[in-house]
Amino acid sequence: MYGASPQAYDRAITVFSPDGRLFQVEYAKEAVKRGSTAIGITSKDAAILLAYKSSYSNLIVGDSLKKIFEIDDHIAVTASGLIADARRLVDVARVESQKHKLTYGEPAGVEAISREICDLMQVYTQYGGARPFGVSLLIVGVDDSGPKVFEAEPSGAMTGFLADSIGSGKKTVDEYLEKYYSENMETNEAIKLALTALKKTTEKKLTPETVEISYATMDKKKFHKMNSQEIAKYLK
């Protein structure tokens, strides 16, 4: 049994291999790596999301390729991997956010919503007859403790970051952000830094049609989705 090939352990999510691996979770992470790149970054007083939309046909309606989803006024997420899986997690997060607001009379914290999402993702690694979510999420928002970025992995692991990326260009983007990111950056500087990092992941020219940008500031605590004109100014 201990000399069996990985195929002996990858047919069920509930079976560990002898070296302690869950192959279905690892396969889900591979699905994430095939997705388009997205970036979450915090500035001195804002939380920012950028997502690249790769269009494979001129016949696609650009607005239908939505990559940034609002959970509440002050929380938004972007995803890489199976976007259909992401929509399910987004629906759960929205319900939990509204429950918190109705129960406690105040908006939910970014970390609390991130933890709810990760708890659900972790459940899907425990039971037979289900598969892990083939998606990673960047959960970004602002609350009383400041701007926040959390990454939710298919395993249900949750990690907080000052700046982070997911998708096919993760290695390139993370190396660039580690080199140039500063916690004291203004919002405009953080957006420019993230766009520069995103440019390094593709040979295609970035356009307002292929990039989504949303941000929330500490004073307004409400996400603003940039329109094409605003994005074009940054791309120049």
Order of alpha helices (4+ residues) and beta strands (2+ residues): alpha-beta-beta-beta-beta-alpha-alpha-beta-beta-beta-beta-alpha-alpha-beta-beta-alpha
